[in-house]
Amino acid sequence: MDFTPNEEHRLIRDAVRKICSDFTDEYWAKCDKEHKFPWEFHKALVAGGWAGVAIPEEYGGAGLGITEAAIVLEEIAVSGAAFNGCSVVHGGIFGMEPLVRFGSDELKQRILPRVASGEMHIAFGVTEPNAGVDTSKIITRARREGDYYIVNGAKVWTSKALESDKVLLLVRTKPVEECRNRMDGISLLLADLQVPEVTITPIDKGGRNAVASCETVYENLKVPVGDLVGKENEGFKCLLPGLNAERILVAAESVGTGRAALNKAVAYAKERIVFDRPIGKNQAIAHPLAKAYSQLKVASLAIQEACWRIDNNMSCGEEANIAKYLGAEAGFYAADRAMQTLGGYGIAEEYGVCRYWREVRIAQLGPVPQEMILNYISEHTLGLPRSY
Ligand SMILES: Cc1cc2nc3c(=O)[nH]c(=O)nc-3n(C[C@H](O)[C@H](O)[C@H](O)COP(=O)(O)OP(=O)(O)OC[C@H]3O[C@@H](n4cnc5c(N)ncnc54)[C@H](O)[C@@H]3O)c2cc1C
């Protein structure tokens, strides 16, 4: 175990921090309030070369790992950009893993350089209204007709669908009754989004409103067979490396947002005078902040282990899940205690903490809810019987 500070990582942190310093809490509050995609921030990140941080160099990316991507996202979050800021590039990092690992050379040449340059945005369409976390139950269907698939169905919660050119779309290509395994018969397509065959409707939600999440309905959408990622009927396997990466990145975003909240709370606890003394002198205020700090640190260590395993091509299901679980819990605890520290001002939009609190709460719901992570650990690590 070596905890010597890594010079390359320090330089990444400094570079991202410098970009983020031009985007204030007021900027993020305005984007959130007006439901306005932060294009200025996107442009700045692209100029810094961070849109394609984990895309291989041969396709125009920085060729770095999930370790470095997690550092970038944590730094974005801790600046106060929180989940609104991270969502600008989040999908372009984890979402490209299936394409990098399983896409044909032609597809990679055609798509990845445009994602790395920030010109192309790709959304992720997995969740369906009636399937929920049971992905085997998806019913969005793709029927082969000559050189095309014809897609019909509906997805829900597709983030950044309004701004994205394409979507990595999980579809059924074989009825589940004809499959030996319920996760077979599913394929991954890179489909167009901004076409008349797709109807996109933003969902009115309680946080992270600079980036909409949408219902997307597909009616006879044609997708060229060349835009299949991996093999037909084996799409779920192609998705898995991306899902672990996403869990790790969401953990880093949660820790970053928790730290942003904690920083505000600590500053406030030192300055706010009640009963003639700073409120931070009361252990009822100080101890939860110290606990939040400790939990964020432990979550960071879990993230580092998961990053190290995924970047060394080792199995990392357990580690990615634990990182996501601890990150989401620690981030929310920190934001929640920060809100308490600020008293009534905690809920006032002006102070920012309320926005962090709303955004980091989402990490307990998705991309995989905390319950499903505990199900994974119960079954795959502890060997307990599957409960569902
Ligand atoms: C802001 C936001 C952005 C999102 N972005 C995207 C996106 O870009 N693309 C995309 O595809 N999806 C996206 N999602 C969807 C997200 O991944 C799902 O919301 C999540 O997987 C949960 O699915 P569900 O909401 O259908 O919950 P359900 O499956 O209906 O589950 C409801 C609750 O029951 C629990 N539950 C269900 N079964 C069990 C069980 N066996 N044991 C214990 N508990 C169980 C769940 O954990 C959950 O708490 C997003 C969601 C949000 C909130």
The ligand as an SDF file (V2000), in Angstrom:
LIG
                    3D

 53 58  0  0  0  0  0  0  0  0999 V2000
  -31.9570   11.9040  -11.5970 C   0  0  0  0  0  0  0  0  0  0  0  0
  -31.9260   10.5520  -12.2160 C   0  0  0  0  0  0  0  0  0  0  0  0
  -31.2100   10.3560  -13.3760 C   0  0  0  0  0  0  0  0  0  0  0  0
  -31.2270    9.1110  -14.0100 C   0  0  0  0  0  0  0  0  0  0  0  0
  -30.5630    8.9570  -15.1950 N   0  0  0  0  0  0  0  0  0  0  0  0
  -30.6930    7.7970  -15.8810 C   0  0  0  0  0  0  0  0  0  0  0  0
  -30.1400    7.6480  -17.1970 C   0  0  0  0  0  0  0  0  0  0  0  0
  -29.4960    8.5660  -17.7290 O   0  0  0  0  0  0  0  0  0  0  0  0
  -30.3690    6.4920  -17.8620 N   0  0  0  0  0  0  0  0  0  0  0  0
  -31.0740    5.4620  -17.3170 C   0  0  0  0  0  0  0  0  0  0  0  0
  -31.2230    4.4350  -17.9690 O   0  0  0  0  0  0  0  0  0  0  0  0
  -31.5940    5.5510  -16.0550 N   0  0  0  0  0  0  0  0  0  0  0  0
  -31.4290    6.6890  -15.3490 C   0  0  0  0  0  0  0  0  0  0  0  0
  -31.9720    6.8060  -14.0730 N   0  0  0  0  0  0  0  0  0  0  0  0
  -32.7890    5.7150  -13.5520 C   0  0  0  0  0  0  0  0  0  0  0  0
  -32.2140    5.0180  -12.3330 C   0  0  0  0  0  0  0  0  0  0  0  0
  -31.1440    4.2140  -12.7120 O   0  0  0  0  0  0  0  0  0  0  0  0
  -33.3860    4.2630  -11.7120 C   0  0  0  0  0  0  0  0  0  0  0  0
  -34.2530    5.2280  -11.1420 O   0  0  0  0  0  0  0  0  0  0  0  0
  -32.9550    3.2900  -10.6800 C   0  0  0  0  0  0  0  0  0  0  0  0
  -32.2840    2.2360  -11.2900 O   0  0  0  0  0  0  0  0  0  0  0  0
  -34.1560    2.7440   -9.9150 C   0  0  0  0  0  0  0  0  0  0  0  0
  -35.1470    2.2660  -10.7870 O   0  0  0  0  0  0  0  0  0  0  0  0
  -36.6770    2.6310  -10.5100 P   0  0  0  0  0  0  0  0  0  0  0  0
  -36.7230    4.0820  -10.2490 O   0  0  0  0  0  0  0  0  0  0  0  0
  -37.5250    2.0900  -11.5930 O   0  0  0  0  0  0  0  0  0  0  0  0
  -36.9780    1.8880   -9.1450 O   0  0  0  0  0  0  0  0  0  0  0  0
  -37.7820    0.5030   -8.9090 P   0  0  0  0  0  0  0  0  0  0  0  0
  -37.1290   -0.6100   -9.6410 O   0  0  0  0  0  0  0  0  0  0  0  0
  -39.2260    0.7340   -9.1230 O   0  0  0  0  0  0  0  0  0  0  0  0
  -37.5040    0.2770   -7.3490 O   0  0  0  0  0  0  0  0  0  0  0  0
  -38.1740    1.0840   -6.3770 C   0  0  0  0  0  0  0  0  0  0  0  0
  -37.5330    0.8380   -5.0250 C   0  0  0  0  0  0  0  0  0  0  0  0
  -37.6810   -0.5350   -4.6650 O   0  0  0  0  0  0  0  0  0  0  0  0
  -36.4200   -1.0860   -4.3540 C   0  0  0  0  0  0  0  0  0  0  0  0
  -36.3850   -2.4960   -4.7640 N   0  0  0  0  0  0  0  0  0  0  0  0
  -36.8390   -3.0530   -5.9130 C   0  0  0  0  0  0  0  0  0  0  0  0
  -36.5880   -4.3680   -5.9310 N   0  0  0  0  0  0  0  0  0  0  0  0
  -35.9390   -4.6660   -4.7710 C   0  0  0  0  0  0  0  0  0  0  0  0
  -35.3930   -5.8530   -4.2180 C   0  0  0  0  0  0  0  0  0  0  0  0
  -35.4610   -7.0270   -4.8280 N   0  0  0  0  0  0  0  0  0  0  0  0
  -34.8040   -5.7670   -3.0090 N   0  0  0  0  0  0  0  0  0  0  0  0
  -34.7270   -4.5710   -2.3480 C   0  0  0  0  0  0  0  0  0  0  0  0
  -35.2250   -3.4230   -2.8350 N   0  0  0  0  0  0  0  0  0  0  0  0
  -35.8060   -3.4650   -4.0320 C   0  0  0  0  0  0  0  0  0  0  0  0
  -35.4150   -0.2540   -5.1220 C   0  0  0  0  0  0  0  0  0  0  0  0
  -34.1170   -0.3330   -4.5740 O   0  0  0  0  0  0  0  0  0  0  0  0
  -36.0270    1.1280   -5.0280 C   0  0  0  0  0  0  0  0  0  0  0  0
  -35.6500    1.7280   -3.8150 O   0  0  0  0  0  0  0  0  0  0  0  0
  -31.9310    8.0360  -13.4150 C   0  0  0  0  0  0  0  0  0  0  0  0
  -32.6340    8.2290  -12.2230 C   0  0  0  0  0  0  0  0  0  0  0  0
  -32.6290    9.4670  -11.6140 C   0  0  0  0  0  0  0  0  0  0  0  0
  -33.4100    9.6540  -10.3460 C   0  0  0  0  0  0  0  0  0  0  0  0
  1  2  1  0
  2  3  1  0
  2 52  2  0
  3  4  2  0
  4  5  1  0
  4 50  1  0
  5  6  2  0
  6  7  1  0
  6 13  1  0
  7  8  2  0
  7  9  1  0
  9 10  1  0
 10 11  2  0
 10 12  1  0
 12 13  2  0
 13 14  1  0
 14 15  1  0
 14 50  1  0
 15 16  1  0
 16 17  1  0
 16 18  1  0
 18 19  1  0
 18 20  1  0
 20 21  1  0
 20 22  1  0
 22 23  1  0
 23 24  1  0
 24 25  2  0
 24 26  1  0
 24 27  1  0
 27 28  1  0
 28 29  2  0
 28 30  1  0
 28 31  1  0
 31 32  1  0
 32 33  1  0
 33 34  1  0
 33 48  1  0
 34 35  1  0
 35 36  1  0
 35 46  1  0
 36 37  1  0
 36 45  1  0
 37 38  2  0
 38 39  1  0
 39 40  1  0
 39 45  2  0
 40 41  1  0
 40 42  2  0
 42 43  1  0
 43 44  2  0
 44 45  1  0
 46 47  1  0
 46 48  1  0
 48 49  1  0
 50 51  2  0
 51 52  1  0
 52 53  1  0
M  END
$$$$
